């Protein structure tokens, strides 16, 4: 019983610390000003709609990595998920939902090319994987997601004004 209680307390402490750090980063770091741009979600939606009109040559993959910095230990509570969009096998954008922690000054939004996503993906590609980036795979080893279904799901979430945290952006991926 004591062990279970201890595990529960530690779990909530880790989650609480992660939320506090995310809130602090969103509100105080100048490089995160891009996250507060109210036009981000509209820009993402328009770009994704454009891909749906001519999907040939596009591909989308999902990745998971350490949250916040290279020094943060990745575990079941502390991780970050993002998409990478490719056109003719070349990276076009990273895509992420920048969450809205409780008490944040900035609202969450969908955004392209967050600095940490670009940096961590670039290091992953160049075999300097200090962010512990992992390509997410389907149950049968699929690496590429169903492009149309994934984009439709993202647009649906945009249209419903979802504001959520962590791995929810890549939950129930259509392989």
Backbone as JSON Lines, residues from 0, in Angstrom:
{"i":0,"aa":"X","n":[0.82,-1.19,0.0],"ca":[0.0,0.0,0.0],"c":[0.87,1.26,0.0]}
{"i":1,"aa":"X","n":[1.93,1.28,0.83],"ca":[2.81,2.44,0.88],"c":[3.51,2.64,-0.45]}
{"i":2,"aa":"X","n":[3.9,1.53,-1.08],"ca":[4.59,1.62,-2.37],"c":[3.67,2.22,-3.42]}
{"i":3,"aa":"X","n":[2.42,1.79,-3.47],"ca":[1.45,2.31,-4.42],"c":[1.22,3.79,-4.19]}
{"i":4,"aa":"X","n":[1.05,4.19,-2.97],"ca":[0.85,5.59,-2.64],"c":[2.07,6.42,-3.05]}
{"i":5,"aa":"X","n":[3.25,5.89,-2.8],"ca":[4.48,6.58,-3.17],"c":[4.54,6.78,-4.69]}
{"i":6,"aa":"X","n":[4.2,5.75,-5.45],"ca":[4.22,5.83,-6.91],"c":[3.21,6.86,-7.4]}
{"i":7,"aa":"X","n":[2.05,6.9,-6.81],"ca":[1.03,7.88,-7.21],"c":[1.51,9.3,-6.93]}
{"i":8,"aa":"X","n":[2.11,9.52,-5.77],"ca":[2.61,10.85,-5.41],"c":[3.71,11.28,-6.38]}
{"i":9,"aa":"X","n":[4.64,10.38,-6.67],"ca":[5.73,10.7,-7.6],"c":[5.18,11.0,-8.99]}
{"i":10,"aa":"X","n":[4.21,10.24,-9.44],"ca":[3.6,10.45,-10.75],"c":[3.0,11.84,-10.86]}
{"i":11,"aa":"X","n":[2.18,12.24,-9.9],"ca":[1.56,13.55,-9.95],"c":[2.59,14.66,-9.8]}
{"i":12,"aa":"X","n":[3.65,14.41,-9.08],"ca":[4.71,15.4,-8.94],"c":[5.41,15.62,-10.28]}
{"i":13,"aa":"X","n":[5.71,14.54,-11.02],"ca":[6.34,14.66,-12.33],"c":[5.45,15.41,-13.31]}
{"i":14,"aa":"X","n":[4.16,15.07,-13.32],"ca":[3.23,15.73,-14.23],"c":[3.12,17.2,-13.88]}
{"i":15,"aa":"X","n":[3.02,17.51,-12.59],"ca":[2.92,18.9,-12.15],"c":[4.16,19.69,-12.51]}
{"i":16,"aa":"X","n":[5.33,19.12,-12.33],"ca":[6.59,19.8,-12.67],"c":[6.67,20.05,-14.17]}
{"i":17,"aa":"X","n":[6.22,19.08,-14.96],"ca":[6.23,19.24,-16.41],"c":[5.32,20.39,-16.82]}
{"i":18,"aa":"X","n":[4.13,20.48,-16.23],"ca":[3.2,21.56,-16.55],"c":[3.74,22.91,-16.16]}
{"i":19,"aa":"X","n":[4.38,22.99,-15.01],"ca":[4.95,24.26,-14.54],"c":[6.06,24.7,-15.5]}
{"i":20,"aa":"X","n":[6.94,23.76,-15.9],"ca":[8.02,24.1,-16.8],"c":[7.48,24.53,-18.17]}
{"i":21,"aa":"X","n":[6.49,23.83,-18.7],"ca":[5.9,24.19,-19.99],"c":[5.29,25.58,-19.92]}
{"i":22,"aa":"X","n":[4.58,25.87,-18.85],"ca":[3.96,27.17,-18.67],"c":[5.02,28.27,-18.63]}
{"i":23,"aa":"X","n":[6.07,28.04,-17.87],"ca":[7.16,29.02,-17.74],"c":[7.81,29.25,-19.1]}
{"i":24,"aa":"X","n":[8.11,28.17,-19.83],"ca":[8.74,28.3,-21.14],"c":[7.86,29.08,-22.12]}
{"i":25,"aa":"X","n":[6.58,28.75,-22.16],"ca":[5.67,29.43,-23.09],"c":[5.56,30.91,-22.78]}
{"i":26,"aa":"X","n":[5.54,31.26,-21.52],"ca":[5.33,32.65,-21.13],"c":[6.58,33.5,-21.16]}
{"i":27,"aa":"X","n":[7.76,32.91,-20.96],"ca":[8.95,33.71,-20.72],"c":[10.02,33.65,-21.8]}
{"i":28,"aa":"X","n":[10.11,32.6,-22.57],"ca":[11.2,32.49,-23.54],"c":[10.85,33.24,-24.83]}
{"i":29,"aa":"X","n":[11.68,34.2,-25.23],"ca":[11.38,34.99,-26.43],"c":[11.23,34.15,-27.7]}
{"i":30,"aa":"X","n":[12.01,33.05,-27.79],"ca":[11.91,32.22,-29.0],"c":[10.55,31.53,-29.11]}
{"i":31,"aa":"X","n":[9.76,31.55,-28.04],"ca":[8.44,30.94,-28.08],"c":[7.35,31.92,-28.48]}
{"i":32,"aa":"X","n":[7.73,33.15,-28.83],"ca":[6.74,34.13,-29.25],"c":[5.96,33.63,-30.46]}
{"i":33,"aa":"X","n":[6.66,32.86,-31.33],"ca":[6.01,32.28,-32.51],"c":[4.8,31.44,-32.12]}
{"i":34,"aa":"X","n":[4.91,30.79,-30.94],"ca":[3.8,29.95,-30.49],"c":[2.54,30.76,-30.2]}
{"i":35,"aa":"X","n":[2.72,32.01,-29.84],"ca":[1.56,32.84,-29.5],"c":[0.94,33.53,-30.69]}
{"i":36,"aa":"X","n":[1.48,33.31,-31.89],"ca":[0.94,33.96,-33.08],"c":[-0.46,33.42,-33.36]}
{"i":37,"aa":"X","n":[-1.49,34.28,-33.26],"ca":[-2.86,33.79,-33.45],"c":[-3.15,33.31,-34.87]}
{"i":38,"aa":"X","n":[-2.26,33.61,-35.82],"ca":[-2.48,33.18,-37.21],"c":[-1.94,31.79,-37.5]}
{"i":39,"aa":"X","n":[-1.18,31.21,-36.58],"ca":[-0.54,29.91,-36.83],"c":[-1.53,28.85,-37.28]}
{"i":40,"aa":"X","n":[-2.59,28.68,-36.52],"ca":[-3.54,27.6,-36.82],"c":[-4.18,27.82,-38.18]}
{"i":41,"aa":"X","n":[-4.53,29.06,-38.52],"ca":[-5.12,29.36,-39.83],"c":[-4.13,29.01,-40.95]}
{"i":42,"aa":"X","n":[-2.85,29.37,-40.76],"ca":[-1.81,29.08,-41.76],"c":[-1.66,27.57,-41.95]}
{"i":43,"aa":"X","n":[-1.63,26.84,-40.84],"ca":[-1.52,25.37,-40.9],"c":[-2.71,24.78,-41.64]}
{"i":44,"aa":"X","n":[-3.92,25.24,-41.28],"ca":[-5.14,24.71,-41.89],"c":[-5.13,24.93,-43.41]}
{"i":45,"aa":"X","n":[-4.77,26.14,-43.85],"ca":[-4.73,26.45,-45.28],"c":[-3.71,25.58,-46.01]}
{"i":46,"aa":"X","n":[-2.55,25.39,-45.42],"ca":[-1.52,24.56,-46.04],"c":[-1.99,23.11,-46.15]}
{"i":47,"aa":"X","n":[-2.57,22.59,-45.07],"ca":[-3.05,21.2,-45.1],"c":[-4.17,21.02,-46.12]}
{"i":48,"aa":"X","n":[-5.05,22.01,-46.25],"ca":[-6.13,21.94,-47.25],"c":[-5.52,21.92,-48.66]}
{"i":49,"aa":"X","n":[-4.46,22.69,-48.85],"ca":[-3.77,22.71,-50.15],"c":[-3.21,21.33,-50.47]}
{"i":50,"aa":"X","n":[-2.62,20.66,-49.48],"ca":[-2.08,19.31,-49.7],"c":[-3.2,18.36,-50.1]}
{"i":51,"aa":"X","n":[-4.36,18.5,-49.48],"ca":[-5.48,17.6,-49.81],"c":[-5.93,17.77,-51.26]}
{"i":52,"aa":"X","n":[-5.75,18.96,-51.83],"ca":[-6.17,19.15,-53.23],"c":[-5.2,18.48,-54.2]}
{"i":53,"aa":"X","n":[-3.91,18.38,-53.82],"ca":[-2.91,17.71,-54.66],"c":[-1.94,16.94,-53.77]}
{"i":54,"aa":"X","n":[-2.36,15.76,-53.26],"ca":[-1.53,15.02,-52.31],"c":[-0.33,14.28,-52.91]}
{"i":55,"aa":"X","n":[-0.26,14.16,-54.23],"ca":[0.85,13.42,-54.85],"c":[2.19,14.02,-54.45]}
{"i":56,"aa":"X","n":[3.09,13.13,-54.0],"ca":[4.43,13.54,-53.62],"c":[4.59,13.87,-52.15]}
{"i":57,"aa":"X","n":[3.46,14.0,-51.42],"ca":[3.53,14.33,-49.99],"c":[3.52,13.06,-49.14]}
{"i":58,"aa":"X","n":[4.14,13.16,-47.99],"ca":[4.18,12.07,-47.02],"c":[4.21,12.7,-45.63]}
{"i":59,"aa":"X","n":[3.65,12.0,-44.64],"ca":[3.66,12.49,-43.27],"c":[4.08,11.36,-42.34]}
{"i":60,"aa":"X","n":[4.96,11.69,-41.39],"ca":[5.42,10.71,-40.4],"c":[5.29,11.34,-39.02]}
{"i":61,"aa":"X","n":[5.21,10.48,-38.01],"ca":[5.09,10.95,-36.62],"c":[6.35,10.55,-35.84]}
{"i":62,"aa":"X","n":[6.77,11.43,-34.94],"ca":[7.97,11.21,-34.14],"c":[7.69,11.53,-32.68]}
{"i":63,"aa":"X","n":[8.49,10.91,-31.81],"ca":[8.4,11.15,-30.37],"c":[9.82,11.43,-29.88]}
{"i":64,"aa":"X","n":[9.95,12.37,-28.93],"ca":[11.27,12.74,-28.4],"c":[11.15,13.24,-26.97]}
{"i":65,"aa":"X","n":[12.31,13.59,-26.4],"ca":[12.34,14.2,-25.07],"c":[11.56,15.52,-25.1]}
{"i":66,"aa":"X","n":[10.94,15.85,-23.99],"ca":[10.23,17.12,-23.88],"c":[11.17,18.21,-23.39]}
{"i":67,"aa":"X","n":[10.92,19.43,-23.83],"ca":[11.57,20.66,-23.34],"c":[13.02,20.85,-23.72]}
{"i":68,"aa":"X","n":[13.89,19.88,-23.47],"ca":[15.3,20.08,-23.8],"c":[15.99,18.72,-23.94]}
{"i":69,"aa":"X","n":[17.22,18.77,-24.44],"ca":[18.01,17.54,-24.59],"c":[18.31,16.91,-23.24]}
{"i":70,"aa":"X","n":[18.3,17.71,-22.19],"ca":[18.68,17.23,-20.86],"c":[17.53,16.56,-20.11]}
{"i":71,"aa":"X","n":[16.3,16.75,-20.58],"ca":[15.15,16.14,-19.93],"c":[15.12,14.65,-20.23]}
{"i":72,"aa":"X","n":[14.93,13.84,-19.22],"ca":[14.85,12.4,-19.42],"c":[13.47,12.05,-19.99]}
{"i":73,"aa":"X","n":[13.46,11.29,-21.09],"ca":[12.2,10.88,-21.7],"c":[11.64,9.7,-20.92]}
{"i":74,"aa":"X","n":[10.37,9.78,-20.54],"ca":[9.7,8.67,-19.87],"c":[8.23,8.71,-20.25]}
{"i":75,"aa":"X","n":[7.41,7.9,-19.61],"ca":[6.0,7.83,-20.01],"c":[5.22,9.11,-19.72]}
{"i":76,"aa":"X","n":[5.78,10.01,-18.91],"ca":[5.1,11.27,-18.6],"c":[5.74,12.47,-19.29]}
{"i":77,"aa":"X","n":[7.0,12.34,-19.66],"ca":[7.75,13.47,-20.2],"c":[8.23,13.15,-21.62]}
{"i":78,"aa":"X","n":[7.39,13.41,-22.61],"ca":[7.78,13.22,-24.0],"c":[7.02,14.22,-24.85]}
{"i":79,"aa":"X","n":[7.43,14.33,-26.08],"ca":[6.84,15.29,-27.0],"c":[6.65,14.59,-28.34]}
{"i":80,"aa":"X","n":[5.53,14.81,-28.98],"ca":[5.26,14.22,-30.29],"c":[5.09,15.32,-31.33]}
{"i":81,"aa":"X","n":[5.55,15.03,-32.54],"ca":[5.37,15.98,-33.64],"c":[5.32,15.22,-34.96]}
{"i":82,"aa":"X","n":[4.81,15.89,-35.95],"ca":[4.75,15.34,-37.31],"c":[5.87,15.96,-38.15]}
{"i":83,"aa":"X","n":[6.27,15.23,-39.2],"ca":[7.15,15.8,-40.21],"c":[6.46,15.58,-41.56]}
{"i":84,"aa":"X","n":[6.31,16.67,-42.31],"ca":[5.72,16.62,-43.64],"c":[6.83,16.67,-44.67]}
{"i":85,"aa":"X","n":[6.75,15.76,-45.64],"ca":[7.75,15.68,-46.7],"c":[7.06,15.91,-48.05]}
{"i":86,"aa":"X","n":[7.79,16.5,-48.95],"ca":[7.34,16.62,-50.34],"c":[8.47,16.1,-51.22]}
{"i":87,"aa":"X","n":[8.16,15.1,-52.03],"ca":[9.16,14.44,-52.89],"c":[10.4,14.05,-52.08]}
{"i":88,"aa":"X","n":[10.15,13.45,-50.92],"ca":[11.19,12.91,-50.02],"c":[12.02,13.98,-49.31]}
{"i":89,"aa":"X","n":[11.7,15.24,-49.48],"ca":[12.41,16.32,-48.79],"c":[11.5,16.92,-47.71]}
{"i":90,"aa":"X","n":[12.09,17.25,-46.57],"ca":[11.3,17.83,-45.49],"c":[10.72,19.18,-45.91]}
{"i":91,"aa":"X","n":[9.43,19.34,-45.69],"ca":[8.75,20.61,-45.94],"c":[8.58,21.36,-44.62]}
{"i":92,"aa":"X","n":[8.02,20.67,-43.62],"ca":[7.74,21.3,-42.33],"c":[7.7,20.24,-41.24]}
{"i":93,"aa":"X","n":[7.94,20.7,-40.01],"ca":[7.51,19.93,-38.85],"c":[6.18,20.55,-38.45]}
{"i":94,"aa":"X","n":[5.34,19.78,-37.8],"ca":[4.02,20.26,-37.4],"c":[3.73,19.76,-35.99]}
{"i":95,"aa":"X","n":[3.27,20.67,-35.15],"ca":[3.0,20.32,-33.76],"c":[1.84,21.16,-33.25]}
{"i":96,"aa":"X","n":[1.14,20.61,-32.26],"ca":[0.2,21.43,-31.51],"c":[0.94,21.89,-30.27]}
{"i":97,"aa":"X","n":[1.1,23.19,-30.14],"ca":[1.73,23.78,-28.97],"c":[0.64,23.94,-27.92]}
{"i":98,"aa":"X","n":[0.7,23.12,-26.9],"ca":[-0.4,23.0,-25.92],"c":[-0.62,24.26,-25.1]}
{"i":99,"aa":"X","n":[-1.73,24.27,-24.39],"ca":[-2.09,25.37,-23.52],"c":[-2.06,24.9,-22.08]}
{"i":100,"aa":"X","n":[-0.92,25.04,-21.4],"ca":[-0.9,24.65,-19.99],"c":[-1.78,25.58,-19.17]}
{"i":101,"aa":"X","n":[-2.3,25.07,-18.09],"ca":[-3.14,25.87,-17.2],"c":[-2.36,27.09,-16.74]}
{"i":102,"aa":"X","n":[-2.95,28.26,-16.89],"ca":[-2.33,29.49,-16.44],"c":[-1.4,30.12,-17.45]}
{"i":103,"aa":"X","n":[-1.3,29.55,-18.67],"ca":[-0.41,30.13,-19.68],"c":[-0.98,31.45,-20.19]}
{"i":104,"aa":"X","n":[-0.1,32.37,-20.51],"ca":[-0.5,33.65,-21.08],"c":[-0.89,33.45,-22.54]}
{"i":105,"aa":"X","n":[-0.14,32.6,-23.25],"ca":[-0.39,32.35,-24.66],"c":[-1.33,31.16,-24.83]}
{"i":106,"aa":"X","n":[-2.19,31.23,-25.83],"ca":[-3.05,30.1,-26.14],"c":[-2.29,29.11,-27.0]}
{"i":107,"aa":"X","n":[-2.64,27.85,-26.87],"ca":[-2.03,26.83,-27.71],"c":[-2.49,26.99,-29.15]}
{"i":108,"aa":"X","n":[-1.71,26.45,-30.07],"ca":[-2.07,26.52,-31.48],"c":[-1.28,25.47,-32.25]}
{"i":109,"aa":"X","n":[-1.76,25.14,-33.43],"ca":[-0.99,24.32,-34.34],"c":[0.06,25.22,-34.96]}
{"i":110,"aa":"X","n":[1.27,24.71,-35.15],"ca":[2.31,25.54,-35.74],"c":[3.32,24.69,-36.51]}
{"i":111,"aa":"X","n":[3.9,25.32,-37.5],"ca":[4.97,24.71,-38.28],"c":[6.33,25.07,-37.68]}
{"i":112,"aa":"X","n":[7.27,24.16,-37.81],"ca":[8.68,24.44,-37.66],"c":[9.1,25.03,-36.31]}
{"i":113,"aa":"X","n":[8.6,24.43,-35.23],"ca":[9.08,24.82,-33.91],"c":[10.58,24.55,-33.86]}
{"i":114,"aa":"X","n":[11.33,25.47,-33.29],"ca":[12.8,25.34,-33.28],"c":[13.26,23.99,-32.73]}
{"i":115,"aa":"X","n":[12.7,23.56,-31.61],"ca":[13.15,22.31,-31.0],"c":[12.8,21.1,-31.86]}
{"i":116,"aa":"X","n":[11.68,21.15,-32.57],"ca":[11.32,20.04,-33.46],"c":[12.29,19.97,-34.64]}
{"i":117,"aa":"X","n":[12.58,21.12,-35.24],"ca":[13.53,21.15,-36.35],"c":[14.91,20.69,-35.91]}
{"i":118,"aa":"X","n":[15.37,21.24,-34.78],"ca":[16.71,20.88,-34.28],"c":[16.81,19.4,-33.94]}
{"i":119,"aa":"X","n":[15.81,18.89,-33.22],"ca":[15.88,17.49,-32.8],"c":[15.76,16.55,-34.0]}
{"i":120,"aa":"X","n":[14.92,16.89,-34.98],"ca":[14.8,16.06,-36.18],"c":[16.11,16.08,-36.98]}
{"i":121,"aa":"X","n":[16.69,17.26,-37.14],"ca":[17.95,17.38,-37.87],"c":[19.05,16.55,-37.21]}
{"i":122,"aa":"X","n":[19.13,16.61,-35.88],"ca":[20.14,15.82,-35.17],"c":[19.87,14.32,-35.33]}
{"i":123,"aa":"X","n":[18.6,13.94,-35.31],"ca":[18.21,12.54,-35.5],"c":[18.68,12.04,-36.88]}
{"i":124,"aa":"X","n":[18.44,12.83,-37.9],"ca":[18.83,12.46,-39.26],"c":[20.35,12.36,-39.39]}
{"i":125,"aa":"X","n":[21.05,13.22,-38.65],"ca":[22.52,13.26,-38.73],"c":[23.19,12.4,-37.66]}
{"i":126,"aa":"X","n":[22.45,11.46,-37.09],"ca":[22.97,10.48,-36.12],"c":[23.5,11.09,-34.83]}
{"i":127,"aa":"X","n":[23.07,12.27,-34.49],"ca":[23.41,12.89,-33.2],"c":[22.12,12.97,-32.39]}
{"i":128,"aa":"X","n":[21.6,11.86,-31.99],"ca":[20.26,11.78,-31.45],"c":[20.19,12.08,-29.94]}
{"i":129,"aa":"X","n":[20.67,13.25,-29.54],"ca":[20.66,13.61,-28.12],"c":[19.25,13.88,-27.58]}
{"i":130,"aa":"X","n":[18.28,14.07,-28.49],"ca":[16.89,14.27,-28.08],"c":[16.14,12.94,-27.95]}
{"i":131,"aa":"X","n":[16.77,11.84,-28.24],"ca":[16.13,10.52,-28.24],"c":[14.9,10.48,-29.14]}
{"i":132,"aa":"X","n":[15.04,11.02,-30.33],"ca":[13.93,11.02,-31.3],"c":[13.71,9.59,-31.78]}
{"i":133,"aa":"X","n":[12.44,9.2,-31.82],"ca":[12.05,7.88,-32.33],"c":[10.95,8.08,-33.36]}
{"i":134,"aa":"X","n":[11.09,7.4,-34.48],"ca":[10.02,7.41,-35.47],"c":[8.93,6.47,-34.98]}
{"i":135,"aa":"X","n":[7.71,6.96,-34.93],"ca":[6.6,6.12,-34.47],"c":[6.19,5.19,-35.61]}
{"i":136,"aa":"X","n":[5.8,3.98,-35.25],"ca":[5.43,2.99,-36.25],"c":[4.08,2.38,-35.91]}
{"i":137,"aa":"X","n":[3.39,1.93,-36.96],"ca":[2.14,1.23,-36.77],"c":[2.37,-0.17,-36.23]}
{"i":138,"aa":"X","n":[1.32,-0.85,-35.88],"ca":[1.44,-2.18,-35.29],"c":[2.09,-3.19,-36.23]}
{"i":139,"aa":"X","n":[2.04,-2.94,-37.54],"ca":[2.67,-3.83,-38.51],"c":[3.97,-3.25,-39.05]}
{"i":140,"aa":"X","n":[4.54,-2.28,-38.33],"ca":[5.82,-1.69,-38.72],"c":[5.73,-0.55,-39.72]}
{"i":141,"aa":"X","n":[4.52,-0.1,-40.03],"ca":[4.37,1.0,-40.97],"c":[5.03,2.26,-40.42]}
{"i":142,"aa":"X","n":[5.7,3.0,-41.3],"ca":[6.33,4.24,-40.88],"c":[5.57,5.45,-41.37]}
{"i":143,"aa":"X","n":[5.07,5.41,-42.59],"ca":[4.32,6.54,-43.12],"c":[2.85,6.39,-42.74]}
{"i":144,"aa":"X","n":[2.29,7.5,-42.33],"ca":[0.86,7.53,-42.0],"c":[0.05,7.65,-43.28]}
{"i":145,"aa":"X","n":[-1.23,7.34,-43.2],"ca":[-2.14,7.61,-44.3],"c":[-2.26,9.14,-44.38]}
{"i":146,"aa":"X","n":[-1.69,9.72,-45.4],"ca":[-1.61,11.17,-45.54],"c":[-2.98,11.84,-45.47]}
{"i":147,"aa":"X","n":[-3.9,11.4,-46.3],"ca":[-5.21,12.05,-46.37],"c":[-5.97,11.92,-45.05]}
{"i":148,"aa":"X","n":[-6.01,10.73,-44.49],"ca":[-6.74,10.54,-43.23],"c":[-6.12,11.34,-42.08]}
{"i":149,"aa":"X","n":[-4.78,11.39,-42.03],"ca":[-4.11,12.13,-40.97],"c":[-4.41,13.62,-41.08]}
{"i":150,"aa":"X","n":[-4.3,14.16,-42.29],"ca":[-4.58,15.59,-42.49],"c":[-6.04,15.89,-42.21]}
{"i":151,"aa":"X","n":[-6.94,15.03,-42.65],"ca":[-8.36,15.25,-42.35],"c":[-8.61,15.27,-40.84]}
{"i":152,"aa":"X","n":[-7.94,14.39,-40.1],"ca":[-8.09,14.33,-38.64],"c":[-7.56,15.61,-37.99]}
{"i":153,"aa":"X","n":[-6.42,16.11,-38.47],"ca":[-5.87,17.36,-37.93],"c":[-6.82,18.52,-38.22]}
{"i":154,"aa":"X","n":[-7.3,18.61,-39.44],"ca":[-8.24,19.69,-39.79],"c":[-9.51,19.59,-38.96]}
{"i":155,"aa":"X","n":[-9.99,18.38,-38.73],"ca":[-11.17,18.18,-37.88],"c":[-10.9,18.72,-36.47]}
{"i":156,"aa":"X","n":[-9.72,18.44,-35.92],"ca":[-9.37,18.93,-34.59],"c":[-9.24,20.46,-34.58]}
{"i":157,"aa":"X","n":[-8.69,21.02,-35.65],"ca":[-8.59,22.47,-35.76],"c":[-10.0,23.07,-35.77]}
{"i":158,"aa":"X","n":[-10.87,22.51,-36.59],"ca":[-12.24,23.04,-36.72],"c":[-13.03,22.93,-35.42]}
{"i":159,"aa":"X","n":[-12.72,21.92,-34.62],"ca":[-13.4,21.75,-33.33],"c":[-12.72,22.53,-32.21]}
{"i":160,"aa":"X","n":[-11.64,23.26,-32.56],"ca":[-10.93,24.11,-31.6],"c":[-10.34,23.35,-30.43]}
{"i":161,"aa":"X","n":[-9.81,22.16,-30.69],"ca":[-9.21,21.36,-29.62],"c":[-8.01,22.09,-29.01]}
{"i":162,"aa":"X","n":[-7.89,22.03,-27.71],"ca":[-6.7,22.47,-26.99],"c":[-6.36,21.34,-26.03]}
{"i":163,"aa":"X","n":[-5.21,20.68,-26.25],"ca":[-4.89,19.49,-25.48],"c":[-3.4,19.39,-25.27]}
{"i":164,"aa":"X","n":[-2.99,18.37,-24.58],"ca":[-1.61,18.22,-24.15],"c":[-0.95,16.98,-24.74]}
{"i":165,"aa":"X","n":[0.35,17.01,-24.81],"ca":[1.26,15.88,-25.03],"c":[0.92,15.03,-26.24]}
{"i":166,"aa":"X","n":[0.93,13.71,-26.05],"ca":[0.81,12.76,-27.15],"c":[-0.55,12.73,-27.8]}
{"i":167,"aa":"X","n":[-1.49,13.54,-27.31],"ca":[-2.82,13.54,-27.9],"c":[-2.81,13.98,-29.35]}
{"i":168,"aa":"X","n":[-1.78,14.73,-29.77],"ca":[-1.77,15.17,-31.16],"c":[-1.58,14.02,-32.12]}
{"i":169,"aa":"X","n":[-0.98,12.95,-31.67],"ca":[-0.76,11.81,-32.56],"c":[-1.53,10.57,-32.09]}
{"i":170,"aa":"X","n":[-2.54,10.79,-31.28],"ca":[-3.33,9.66,-30.78],"c":[-4.18,9.08,-31.91]}
{"i":171,"aa":"X","n":[-4.27,7.79,-31.93],"ca":[-5.06,7.04,-32.93],"c":[-4.63,7.42,-34.35]}
{"i":172,"aa":"X","n":[-3.38,7.15,-34.64],"ca":[-2.83,7.47,-35.94],"c":[-3.36,6.55,-37.02]}
{"i":173,"aa":"X","n":[-3.76,7.11,-38.18],"ca":[-4.23,6.27,-39.29],"c":[-3.06,5.79,-40.15]}
{"i":174,"aa":"X","n":[-2.65,4.55,-39.99],"ca":[-1.52,4.01,-40.77],"c":[-2.0,3.61,-42.1]}
